[in-house]
Amino acid sequence: MASPAQRMKTMRERRQAKGIREIRLALPDPRSPSVRRRIAHQVARLSASSESDALDWIEAVSEFDERPRK
């Protein structure tokens, strides 16, 4: 049986042959108390009018994103 490193290399090569590239993202951990406090602070600062404007914009542009169903 191949080593884990060899299996990962083989998998990356198969994906690359299909035109798929692996990327890694570093994201804030939502389980972290400091991250949760920061999010709560940002949510508390949201204004209803800005949210309404954003939702209106999302609704307007979503009409262009709709694809015909087969």
C-alpha positions in Angstrom: 0.0 0.0 0.0 1.3 3.5 -0.9 2.2 5.9 1.9 -0.2 8.7 2.8 2.2 11.2 1.1 2.2 9.2 -2.1 -1.6 8.9 -2.1 -1.9 12.6 -1.7 0.5 13.3 -4.5 -1.4 10.9 -6.7 -4.7 12.6 -5.9 -3.2 16.0 -6.6 -1.9 14.8 -9.9 -5.4 13.4 -10.9 -7.0 16.6 -9.9 -4.4 18.7 -11.8 -5.1 16.6 -14.9 -8.7 17.5 -14.6 -7.9 21.2 -14.3 -8.6 21.3 -10.6 -6.1 23.0 -8.2 -6.1 22.5 -4.5 -6.1 25.7 -2.3 -6.0 26.1 1.4 -7.8 28.8 3.3 -7.2 30.0 6.8 -10.4 31.2 8.4 -11.2 32.6 11.8 -12.5 29.8 14.1 -16.1 30.5 15.0 -15.7 28.4 18.2 -13.1 30.8 19.6 -14.5 33.2 22.2 -12.6 36.2 20.8 -13.9 35.5 17.3 -17.4 35.2 18.6 -17.1 38.5 20.5 -15.8 40.2 17.3 -18.6 38.9 15.2 -21.2 39.9 17.9 -19.7 43.4 17.9 -19.9 43.7 14.2 -23.5 42.4 14.0 -24.5 44.9 16.7 -23.2 47.7 14.5 -25.3 46.7 11.5 -28.0 49.2 10.4 -31.4 48.0 9.2 -31.3 50.4 6.2 -27.9 49.1 5.0 -29.1 45.5 5.4 -32.2 46.3 3.4 -30.1 48.0 0.7 -27.9 44.9 0.5 -30.8 42.5 0.3 -32.4 44.6 -2.4 -29.2 44.5 -4.4 -28.8 40.7 -3.9 -32.4 40.2 -5.1 -31.8 42.4 -8.2 -28.7 40.7 -9.3 -29.9 37.2 -8.5 -32.2 37.4 -11.6 -29.1 37.4 -13.7 -27.6 34.4 -12.0 -30.5 32.1 -12.6 -29.8 29.4 -15.1 -32.3 27.6 -17.2 -33.2 24.2 -15.8 -32.8 21.1 -18.0 
